């Protein structure tokens, strides 16, 4: 899909986030969130909310992606079905 078409279907903030990502720029908020996810400890919720409040739905989408990755990582550690449980919660009627 042409970049201009994608950018025209979202708000300017979300288009900027997509544009930076396409050019390979690191999003500092996402970087902090991913590092907090890997390290555990305090501050994860604050970083998650900081990312989630961006753009129209882009921030929520990015935050959800991080949460699903965290669940997948938990699955790799203990095979407890965390990823499936997360997906089940998301698609419950």
N, C-alpha and C positions, 0 to 999 in steps of 0.2 A: 504494500500500500504506500503511495507517495507520502513523504514526510509532511508536506504542506497540508494534505488532506487530514492526516492524523491530528496535526496541530490545530487545525481549524475546528475540530470537533471537541475541543476541551478548553478550559479557561487558561489565560496566559501563564499563571503560576505552574500549572501542570505541564503545559507545553515547554516551559523553561526546564523543568525537571527532566522531561524526556529528552530535550535537546542536549542538555549537559551529559546525560547518560550515554546518548548516542556518540558523543565525542570522547567518551572515556574519562570524563572528569569524576573525581571521587566526591560523593555527597558526604560532607562532614557529619551531619546528623545521623545518616545511615551508618557511617563508619563507627561512630560512638555507640550506636545501638547494637551493631554486630559485635563489637568488642565487649560490651556489657553482657551480651548473650553468652559469649564464649567464656567470660571470666566469672559470671555469676555475681552475686552480691547486690549491694544497694545501688540505686540509681537506674535500674533497668526500666521500671515503670515510668519514670520521668522522661527517659530517652524515648521510650515507646510512644508516649503521648506527644512528645515534641515532633516526632515524625508523623504521627497519625493526623495532626491538625493541619497539615499542609495541603494546599491546592483544593480541588473539589473533592475527588475521591482518591487521588493518587497517594496521598499520605496514608489513608486507611488501607489501601491495597498493599503498599510497601510494608506497613506494620504487620498486616496479616501474613504476608509472605515470610517475614522474619519469624513470627510465631509458629507457622507451619514447619519451617526449617528446624526450629528448636525442637518441635515434637518429633520430627524425623531423626534428629540427632539422638534424642532420648531413646527412640526405638532401636537405633543401632547399638546403644549401650546395653539395654536390658531386654530387648525384644518384648516389651510389654504392651504393644499395640497403641502407644500414645498418638501416633499419627492418625491411625484409623479412628480413634476416639475423637480427636479434634475435628476431623472431617465429618464425622457423624453428628457432632454438635452443630456444625455450620449448616448442615442440610436437613436438620430436623424440622418437620412441619410445625 
